[in-house]
């Protein structure tokens, strides 16, 4: 078992981090079979803008095989989404047309491309208590070693030092192990949006007490 280094992201990490997003893109499982037409479809939403806009909150896990995980965050979610809307999304929409036809018949790639045109900027309330957000993904070879806990701890520590009062994250209702992982770390459920495999559970954790 190789040693893993946790470090801040740096230029050149994009391909490796996008690959991690792909390999965890099926509700935490391997998404590669569903995104062969466009392997970076998910990474352009869930990885790229964080590496570009929040480098001080972008942690990379690396072993002898390369990038094997990441923990990515945004200090002020609304400010992050505003910048995403102005600086990131226009290029996505220009490069990838919005899918047409019956959404029920769309492929996973078409669904991801539709998110470029119809982004989800939902943030749970009370926003003042949970303004930051984060997400984490690890390749299978990096799981079960306490790495996720370490990366979450480091990232939340960074958010706390930057003055964040709290952090939230979204978990697919289809990803029960992730819900259990976050609950074990002290996150509590804030709200559920939608239902079934398309539903999302938003969870939050306070970082600083109110003054």
Backbone torsions as a table, in degrees:
resi	resn	phi	psi	omega
1	UNK	NA	123.1	-175.2
2	UNK	-79.8	156.4	175.6
3	UNK	-75.6	149.9	-179.8
4	UNK	-118.2	133.3	176.6
5	UNK	-105.5	132.7	173.6
6	UNK	-103.7	125.3	-176.2
7	UNK	-146.1	167.0	172.4
8	UNK	-69.1	147.3	177.1
9	UNK	-64.1	153.3	177.7
10	UNK	-142.4	163.8	178.7
11	UNK	-54.7	136.9	-177.4
12	UNK	101.8	-10.5	179.2
13	UNK	-79.4	-13.3	-172.3
14	UNK	-55.6	-51.0	-177.9
15	UNK	-58.8	-43.6	-179.8
16	UNK	-66.0	-41.0	179.9
17	UNK	-69.7	-38.9	176.0
18	UNK	-61.7	-36.8	179.3
19	UNK	-65.7	-39.9	176.2
20	UNK	-60.4	-42.7	179.0
21	UNK	-60.9	-42.1	178.6
22	UNK	-62.8	-46.5	-174.1
23	UNK	-74.8	-7.5	174.9
24	UNK	-118.4	14.5	-169.1
25	UNK	-83.4	3.0	176.3
26	UNK	-110.3	71.2	-179.5
27	UNK	54.0	42.6	-179.8
28	UNK	94.9	-13.8	178.6
29	UNK	-101.2	179.6	-175.7
30	UNK	-64.5	115.5	-179.9
31	UNK	-93.8	-2.3	-174.0
32	UNK	-55.0	-42.4	-179.1
33	UNK	-60.9	-22.3	-175.6
34	UNK	-93.8	-11.5	-172.5
35	UNK	-126.7	29.1	-177.6
36	UNK	-63.0	-31.9	179.3
37	UNK	-66.3	-29.8	-176.2
38	UNK	-154.9	82.7	-175.1
39	UNK	-61.0	-21.7	-177.8
40	UNK	-95.5	8.5	-174.4
41	UNK	-55.3	-44.5	-179.5
42	UNK	-79.2	-38.4	-177.1
43	UNK	-60.8	-29.0	-179.9
44	UNK	-66.6	-22.7	177.4
45	UNK	-95.7	-49.0	-165.7
46	UNK	-96.4	-5.1	-179.9
47	UNK	-127.5	-56.4	-171.2
48	UNK	-51.9	-50.6	-177.0
49	UNK	-66.2	-28.1	178.5
50	UNK	-70.7	-44.0	177.7
51	UNK	-61.7	-35.2	-177.5
52	UNK	-79.1	-42.1	-170.2
53	UNK	-100.3	-23.3	-174.5
54	UNK	-131.5	55.8	-175.6
55	UNK	-60.5	-30.3	-179.1
56	UNK	-76.3	-7.4	177.8
57	UNK	-121.8	26.0	179.2
58	UNK	-117.9	103.7	-180.0
59	UNK	-100.0	138.6	179.4
60	UNK	-118.3	135.5	171.3
61	UNK	-102.0	130.3	-175.8
62	UNK	-135.5	133.4	173.2
63	UNK	-122.3	-168.7	-176.0
64	UNK	-65.6	-16.6	177.1
65	UNK	-89.5	-3.5	-179.7
66	UNK	112.8	-159.5	180.0
67	UNK	-64.3	126.1	-178.1
68	UNK	-124.8	4.4	177.6
69	UNK	178.1	169.9	176.5
70	UNK	-153.9	157.5	167.9
71	UNK	-133.0	119.3	-172.0
72	UNK	-123.3	138.8	-177.3
73	UNK	-142.6	166.3	174.3
74	UNK	-132.7	132.3	-176.6
75	UNK	-68.4	-48.4	-179.6
76	UNK	-121.3	103.9	-172.4
77	UNK	-59.6	-43.0	-177.8
78	UNK	-65.6	-40.0	177.4
79	UNK	-66.0	-39.4	178.3
80	UNK	-62.3	-47.6	-179.1
81	UNK	-66.0	-32.9	177.1
82	UNK	-64.8	-42.2	178.3
83	UNK	-68.8	-39.9	176.1
84	UNK	-56.5	-44.5	-178.6
85	UNK	-63.5	-39.8	-175.3
86	UNK	-83.4	-38.1	-167.7
87	UNK	-111.8	-18.6	-173.7
88	UNK	-112.5	-48.1	-172.2
89	UNK	-66.0	-35.8	-178.9
90	UNK	-56.2	-40.5	179.3
91	UNK	-66.8	-38.9	178.2
92	UNK	-60.9	-46.0	-178.4
93	UNK	-65.1	-35.1	179.5
94	UNK	-69.6	-35.1	-177.4
95	UNK	-83.3	-30.5	-172.4
96	UNK	-127.4	105.2	-178.6
97	UNK	-61.2	151.5	177.1
98	UNK	-68.1	131.5	179.5
99	UNK	-62.0	151.7	178.1
100	UNK	-119.5	174.5	179.4
101	UNK	87.9	-167.1	-176.1
102	UNK	-74.7	116.2	179.4
103	UNK	-56.0	-28.3	-179.9
104	UNK	-64.9	-19.8	-179.0
105	UNK	-100.8	0.5	-178.6
106	UNK	-67.8	148.0	170.1
107	UNK	-76.1	170.9	176.6
108	UNK	-61.7	-37.7	179.0
109	UNK	-63.7	-45.6	178.0
110	UNK	-61.4	-38.4	178.0
111	UNK	-62.6	-44.4	178.4
112	UNK	-62.4	-42.7	178.7
113	UNK	-63.1	-32.9	177.8
114	UNK	-65.5	-30.4	178.6
115	UNK	-68.3	-25.8	175.3
116	UNK	-60.8	-38.1	-175.3
117	UNK	-89.3	-26.4	-179.1
118	UNK	-129.2	73.5	-174.9
119	UNK	-70.8	156.2	177.7
120	UNK	-107.3	109.8	-179.2
121	UNK	-107.5	26.2	-177.2
122	UNK	-62.8	137.3	172.2
123	UNK	-132.7	136.0	-178.7
124	UNK	-75.8	155.0	176.2
125	UNK	-100.4	157.1	-2.6
126	UNK	-76.1	123.2	-173.8
127	UNK	-60.0	-38.0	-177.7
128	UNK	-60.9	-25.7	-179.6
129	UNK	-87.5	-21.5	-176.4
130	UNK	-137.9	58.0	-173.5
131	UNK	-74.3	-26.9	-177.9
132	UNK	-88.2	161.0	171.9
133	UNK	-143.0	161.9	-179.9
134	UNK	-154.0	165.2	168.5
135	UNK	-152.6	158.1	-174.3
136	UNK	-140.9	141.6	175.9
137	UNK	-142.6	140.3	179.1
138	UNK	-131.6	138.7	171.5
139	UNK	-63.7	158.6	-176.1
140	UNK	-57.3	-36.8	-177.1
141	UNK	-68.2	-16.9	-178.9
142	UNK	-100.7	-0.1	-176.9
143	UNK	-87.7	158.2	175.8
144	UNK	74.9	20.9	-176.6
145	UNK	-125.1	10.0	-178.6
146	UNK	80.3	5.4	-176.6
147	UNK	-68.3	-40.7	179.7
148	UNK	-60.1	-43.4	178.5
149	UNK	-61.7	-43.3	-179.6
150	UNK	-62.8	-45.6	-177.7
151	UNK	-67.2	-40.7	176.9
152	UNK	-61.8	-42.9	179.5
153	UNK	-61.9	-43.0	179.8
154	UNK	-66.1	-43.1	-177.9
155	UNK	-68.0	-41.5	178.0
156	UNK	-67.9	-31.9	174.3
157	UNK	-63.2	-40.6	177.4
158	UNK	-64.0	-44.1	178.7
159	UNK	-61.4	-41.5	179.7
160	UNK	-62.7	-43.9	-179.5
161	UNK	-66.1	-26.4	177.1
162	UNK	-83.0	-1.3	174.5
163	UNK	95.8	10.6	179.4
164	UNK	-68.7	135.3	178.7
165	UNK	-81.3	-22.0	-178.8
166	UNK	-176.7	167.0	-174.1
167	UNK	-135.1	146.8	175.5
168	UNK	-128.2	165.7	177.4
169	UNK	-153.3	161.7	178.0
170	UNK	-113.6	137.9	179.9
171	UNK	-125.5	129.2	175.8
172	UNK	-61.6	139.6	175.9
173	UNK	-63.4	-17.0	178.9
174	UNK	-86.4	-2.8	-175.4
175	UNK	-114.1	72.1	-178.0
176	UNK	-61.0	-39.3	179.0
177	UNK	-59.9	-38.3	179.8
178	UNK	-66.2	-40.2	178.0
179	UNK	-59.1	-45.1	178.9
180	UNK	-63.8	-38.8	178.9
181	UNK	-61.2	-48.5	-177.9
182	UNK	-68.7	-38.2	177.9
183	UNK	-61.4	-38.8	179.3
184	UNK	-65.5	-26.9	178.9
185	UNK	-84.8	-1.2	176.7
186	UNK	104.7	4.5	175.9
187	UNK	-77.3	145.9	177.1
188	UNK	-122.7	152.5	-178.6
189	UNK	-69.1	134.6	177.9
190	UNK	-105.5	-46.3	-178.2
191	UNK	-164.7	152.6	173.9
192	UNK	-112.3	137.1	180.0
193	UNK	-125.3	125.3	-178.2
194	UNK	79.2	-167.1	-178.1
195	UNK	-153.6	165.1	177.2
196	UNK	65.2	-153.3	-177.1
197	UNK	-65.4	-22.7	179.4
198	UNK	-90.7	-4.3	-179.1
199	UNK	-79.4	156.7	-178.0
200	UNK	-132.2	136.5	174.4
201	UNK	-104.8	120.0	176.3
202	UNK	-93.9	130.6	-178.9
203	UNK	-123.2	153.1	-177.7
204	UNK	-140.6	158.8	175.4
205	UNK	-144.3	131.7	176.3
206	UNK	-74.8	140.8	178.6
207	UNK	-110.6	-35.1	178.3
208	UNK	-132.2	139.8	178.1
209	UNK	-75.6	152.2	178.0
210	UNK	-64.6	146.8	-179.9
211	UNK	-104.3	NA	NA
